[in-house]
Amino acid sequence: MDADQNTVPAGKTTRDTAPGGKRIAVITGASSGMGREFVLALDRAQSFDELWLIARRKDRLEALQEQVRATVRALPLDLGLASSLDTYRELLAAEKPSVQVLVNASGFGRFGAFTALPLDDQLRMIDLNDKALVAMTYHTLPYMEPGSCIYQLDSLSSFQPVPYINVYGATKAFVLSFSRALNVELKKQKRDIRVMAVCPGWVRTEFFDHAVLDDTIKYYNRFFDPKEVIDKALKDMKRGKDVSVCGFDIRAQVLLTKLLPHGLVMEIWCKQQKK
């Protein structure tokens, strides 16, 4: 599918370009953490013909079949690679499914001083957290019909600059801006497709096994369970929100980052981390 075939003109629905096929949900990062919990929550909440589950570990994706009602299609892809994104685009073009839900949950972080972290790691964060998310959204939209929705896994880090989580926080700021703006574009085009950024605080998942390499970050105010974050996200999507933040105290923190100068916010953060 070339670029002009992949673009839906303003004011038209995806029925003009994508015949109705199997009703599916596409979840990236589905082998663990937030992505895996999204698989279970969506399968409980809606009926799908298939769940297209994307991650690098095929065995973990296939194991989810025992826990869900819909048929699992395991797609072992590394979305940091352009070839994997091409494979996904080609599969959509061949199958022409009706994508009811897209969840972009793939991503990773590295905590540490910018100059102390390998450059390759930081560039890979940008590739996976931002470039792959944009590509997945772009390729999927022509197969989404009115009433469909997109969950973009974001972070509390998206609301402020975060020293020592510098590049990771910047990638999440991009996701927040992109998701909110796209939600408005689709509304103006009368597509009736919703986009929401899911912005949790600290969540207890495998993310920390890879992100925390030393004691650079010393202070964690509160940890959430993935299920409570995703339950809140599903409710917020029904309420028409474009950003979901779990926890009253975390929402209060977001408000403060909007009211206070970011220089002060960063200074408070650094003092918490004893920097």
VEXDREN-2710 file (C-alpha; in Angstrom, 1 decimal):
% VEXDREN-2710
k/r/px/py/pz
1/MET/0.0/0.0/0.0
2/ASP/1.6/3.3/-1.0
3/ALA/1.2/6.6/0.8
4/ASP/-1.8/8.0/-1.2
5/GLN/-3.7/4.7/-0.7
6/ASN/-3.1/5.0/3.0
7/THR/-4.6/8.4/3.4
8/VAL/-8.3/8.9/4.1
9/PRO/-9.6/12.3/2.8
10/ALA/-11.2/14.6/5.4
11/GLY/-14.8/14.0/5.9
12/LYS/-14.8/10.4/4.8
13/THR/-15.0/7.3/6.9
14/THR/-12.8/4.2/6.6
15/ARG/-15.7/2.3/5.0
16/ASP/-14.7/4.3/1.8
17/THR/-11.3/2.7/1.8
18/ALA/-11.5/-0.5/3.9
19/PRO/-14.2/-3.1/3.4
20/GLY/-15.6/-4.5/6.7
21/GLY/-13.6/-7.6/7.7
22/LYS/-12.9/-9.4/10.9
23/ARG/-13.5/-7.2/14.0
24/ILE/-10.1/-7.0/15.7
25/ALA/-8.1/-5.2/18.4
26/VAL/-4.4/-4.6/17.8
27/ILE/-2.2/-4.3/20.9
28/THR/1.5/-3.7/20.8
29/GLY/3.8/-4.5/23.7
30/ALA/1.3/-7.3/24.5
31/SER/3.7/-9.8/26.0
32/SER/4.0/-8.1/29.4
33/GLY/3.1/-5.2/31.6
34/MET/0.6/-2.6/30.5
35/GLY/0.2/-4.2/27.0
36/ARG/-0.7/-7.6/28.4
37/GLU/-3.2/-6.1/30.9
38/PHE/-4.8/-4.2/28.0
39/VAL/-5.3/-7.5/26.2
40/LEU/-7.1/-9.0/29.2
41/ALA/-9.2/-5.9/29.9
42/LEU/-10.3/-5.3/26.3
43/ASP/-11.2/-9.0/25.9
44/ARG/-13.4/-8.7/29.0
45/ALA/-15.0/-5.5/27.9
46/GLN/-15.7/-6.2/24.1
47/SER/-16.2/-9.0/21.6
48/PHE/-13.6/-9.4/18.9
49/ASP/-13.0/-12.0/16.2
50/GLU/-9.3/-11.8/16.7
51/LEU/-6.7/-10.1/18.9
52/TRP/-3.6/-9.1/16.9
53/LEU/-0.9/-9.2/19.6
54/ILE/2.5/-7.6/18.8
55/ALA/5.7/-8.1/20.7
56/ARG/9.1/-9.8/20.2
57/ARG/8.3/-12.8/22.4
58/LYS/6.0/-15.1/20.4
59/ASP/5.7/-17.7/23.2
60/ARG/4.3/-15.1/25.6
61/LEU/1.8/-13.9/23.0
62/GLU/0.5/-17.4/22.2
63/ALA/0.2/-18.2/25.9
64/LEU/-2.4/-15.5/26.2
65/GLN/-4.9/-17.6/24.2
66/GLU/-5.7/-19.5/27.3
67/GLN/-6.9/-16.4/29.1
68/VAL/-9.0/-14.7/26.4
69/ARG/-12.2/-15.4/24.4
70/ALA/-11.1/-14.0/21.1
71/THR/-8.7/-15.8/18.7
72/VAL/-5.1/-14.7/19.3
73/ARG/-3.0/-13.9/16.3
74/ALA/0.6/-13.7/17.6
75/LEU/2.8/-11.3/15.6
76/PRO/6.4/-11.5/16.8
77/LEU/7.7/-8.1/15.6
78/ASP/10.3/-5.7/16.8
79/LEU/8.6/-2.3/16.1
80/GLY/11.9/-0.5/16.4
81/LEU/12.7/-2.0/12.9
82/ALA/11.2/-0.5/9.8
83/SER/10.9/-4.0/8.3
84/SER/8.5/-5.0/11.1
85/LEU/6.3/-1.9/10.4
86/ASP/6.3/-2.9/6.8
87/THR/5.2/-6.4/7.7
88/TYR/2.3/-5.0/9.7
89/ARG/1.2/-2.6/6.9
90/GLU/1.3/-5.5/4.4
91/LEU/-0.8/-7.7/6.7
92/LEU/-3.4/-5.1/7.0
93/ALA/-3.6/-4.6/3.3
94/ALA/-3.9/-8.4/2.7
95/GLU/-6.6/-9.0/5.4
96/LYS/-8.5/-5.7/5.4
97/PRO/-9.8/-6.2/9.0
98/SER/-12.1/-3.8/10.8
99/VAL/-9.8/-2.5/13.6
100/GLN/-12.1/-1.6/16.6
101/VAL/-9.3/-0.8/19.0
102/LEU/-5.6/0.1/18.6
103/VAL/-3.4/0.1/21.7
104/ASN/0.2/1.4/21.3
105/ALA/1.8/0.1/24.4
106/SER/5.3/-0.8/23.1
107/GLY/8.1/1.3/24.5
108/PHE/10.9/1.4/27.0
109/GLY/12.9/3.8/29.2
110/ARG/16.3/4.3/30.5
111/PHE/17.0/6.3/33.7
112/GLY/20.2/8.1/34.1
113/ALA/22.2/11.3/33.1
114/PHE/22.0/12.0/29.4
115/THR/25.8/11.9/29.0
116/ALA/26.1/8.6/30.9
117/LEU/23.6/6.6/28.9
118/PRO/24.6/5.0/25.6
119/LEU/23.5/7.1/22.6
120/ASP/22.1/4.0/20.8
121/ASP/19.8/3.3/23.7
122/GLN/18.5/6.8/23.6
123/LEU/17.9/6.8/19.9
124/ARG/16.1/3.5/20.2
125/MET/13.8/5.0/22.7
126/ILE/12.8/7.7/20.1
127/ASP/12.4/5.0/17.5
128/LEU/10.1/2.8/19.5
129/ASN/8.3/5.3/21.8
130/ASP/7.6/7.8/19.0
131/LYS/8.4/6.7/15.5
132/ALA/6.8/3.3/15.8
133/LEU/3.8/4.7/17.6
134/VAL/3.2/7.2/14.8
135/ALA/3.7/4.6/12.1
136/MET/1.3/2.1/13.8
137/THR/-1.3/4.8/14.1
138/TYR/-0.9/5.9/10.5
139/HIS/-1.0/2.4/9.0
140/THR/-4.0/1.4/11.2
141/LEU/-6.3/4.4/10.7
142/PRO/-7.6/3.5/7.2
143/TYR/-8.9/0.2/8.7
144/MET/-10.8/1.9/11.6
145/GLU/-14.5/2.7/11.3
146/PRO/-16.7/5.2/13.3
147/GLY/-16.8/4.2/16.9
148/SER/-13.2/2.9/17.0
149/CYS/-10.6/4.1/19.4
150/ILE/-6.9/4.4/20.0
151/TYR/-5.1/4.2/23.3
152/GLN/-1.6/5.7/23.3
153/LEU/0.4/4.6/26.3
154/ASP/2.0/7.7/27.7
155/SER/3.4/8.8/31.0
156/LEU/3.2/11.3/33.8
157/SER/6.6/12.4/32.5
158/SER/4.9/13.9/29.5
159/PHE/3.7/17.0/31.4
160/GLN/7.1/18.4/32.4
161/PRO/10.8/18.2/31.6
162/VAL/12.4/15.5/33.7
163/PRO/16.1/15.6/34.4
164/TYR/17.7/12.2/34.5
165/ILE/14.8/10.7/32.6
166/ASN/15.5/13.3/29.9
167/VAL/15.0/11.5/26.6
168/TYR/12.3/9.2/27.9
169/GLY/10.3/12.1/29.2
170/ALA/10.7/14.0/25.9
171/THR/9.4/11.0/23.9
172/LYS/6.4/10.9/26.1
173/ALA/5.8/14.6/25.8
174/PHE/5.7/14.0/22.0
175/VAL/3.1/11.2/22.5
176/LEU/0.9/13.5/24.5
177/SER/1.0/16.4/22.0
178/PHE/0.6/14.0/19.0
179/SER/-2.4/12.1/20.5
180/ARG/-4.4/15.2/21.6
181/ALA/-3.9/17.0/18.3
182/LEU/-4.8/13.8/16.3
183/ASN/-7.9/13.4/18.4
184/VAL/-9.0/16.9/17.3
185/GLU/-8.1/16.3/13.7
186/LEU/-10.3/13.2/13.5
187/LYS/-13.1/15.0/15.2
188/LYS/-12.9/17.8/12.7
189/GLN/-12.9/15.2/9.9
190/LYS/-16.1/13.7/11.4
191/ARG/-14.4/10.3/11.5
192/ASP/-15.8/9.4/15.0
193/ILE/-12.5/7.8/16.0
194/ARG/-11.3/8.7/19.4
195/VAL/-7.6/9.0/20.5
196/MET/-6.6/9.1/24.1
197/ALA/-3.2/9.4/25.8
198/VAL/-2.9/7.2/28.9
199/CYS/-0.6/9.0/31.3
200/PRO/0.1/6.9/34.5
201/GLY/2.6/7.6/37.2
202/TRP/4.8/4.8/38.4
203/VAL/3.3/1.4/37.5
204/ARG/4.7/-1.9/38.8
205/THR/5.7/-3.8/35.7
206/GLU/8.8/-5.2/33.9
207/PHE/9.5/-1.7/32.6
208/PHE/11.6/-1.1/35.7
209/ASP/13.7/-4.2/35.1
210/HIS/15.1/-2.5/32.0
211/ALA/14.8/1.2/32.9
212/VAL/16.6/1.2/36.3
213/LEU/20.3/0.5/35.8
214/ASP/21.6/2.2/39.0
215/ASP/20.4/4.5/41.8
216/THR/20.1/7.7/39.8
217/ILE/16.4/7.8/40.6
218/LYS/16.0/7.4/44.4
219/TYR/12.4/8.7/45.0
220/TYR/9.2/7.0/43.8
221/ASN/6.2/8.5/45.4
222/ARG/3.6/5.8/44.6
223/PHE/3.2/2.7/42.5
224/PHE/0.0/1.7/40.8
225/ASP/-1.1/-1.8/39.6
226/PRO/-1.6/-2.0/35.8
227/LYS/-5.2/-3.1/36.1
228/GLU/-6.3/0.0/38.0
229/VAL/-4.6/2.3/35.4
230/ILE/-6.3/0.5/32.5
231/ASP/-9.7/0.2/34.1
232/LYS/-9.5/4.0/34.6
233/ALA/-8.4/4.4/30.9
234/LEU/-11.4/2.4/29.6
235/LYS/-13.8/4.5/31.7
236/ASP/-12.2/7.7/30.6
237/MET/-12.5/6.7/26.9
238/LYS/-16.2/6.2/27.4
239/ARG/-16.4/9.6/29.0
240/GLY/-14.9/11.3/26.0
241/LYS/-11.6/12.3/27.5
242/ASP/-8.4/12.7/25.5
243/VAL/-6.1/12.2/28.5
244/SER/-6.4/9.6/31.2
245/VAL/-4.5/10.1/34.6
246/CYS/-5.1/7.5/37.3
247/GLY/-5.2/8.6/40.9
248/PHE/-6.4/11.8/42.5
249/ASP/-3.0/12.6/43.9
250/ILE/-1.4/12.1/40.5
251/ARG/-4.0/14.4/38.8
252/ALA/-3.2/17.0/41.5
253/GLN/0.5/16.7/40.6
254/VAL/-0.4/17.2/36.9
255/LEU/-2.3/20.4/37.8
256/LEU/0.7/21.7/39.7
257/THR/3.0/21.1/36.8
258/LYS/0.7/23.3/34.7
259/LEU/0.5/26.1/37.3
260/LEU/4.1/26.2/38.5
261/PRO/7.1/27.4/36.4
262/HIS/8.8/24.3/35.0
263/GLY/12.1/25.5/36.3
264/LEU/10.7/25.2/39.8
265/VAL/9.1/21.8/39.1
266/MET/12.4/20.5/37.9
267/GLU/14.2/21.8/40.9
268/ILE/11.7/20.1/43.2
269/TRP/12.2/16.8/41.3
270/CYS/16.0/17.1/41.5
271/LYS/15.8/17.7/45.3
272/GLN/13.6/14.6/45.6
273/GLN/16.3/12.6/43.8
274/LYS/19.1/14.2/45.9
275/LYS/20.7/15.9/42.9
END
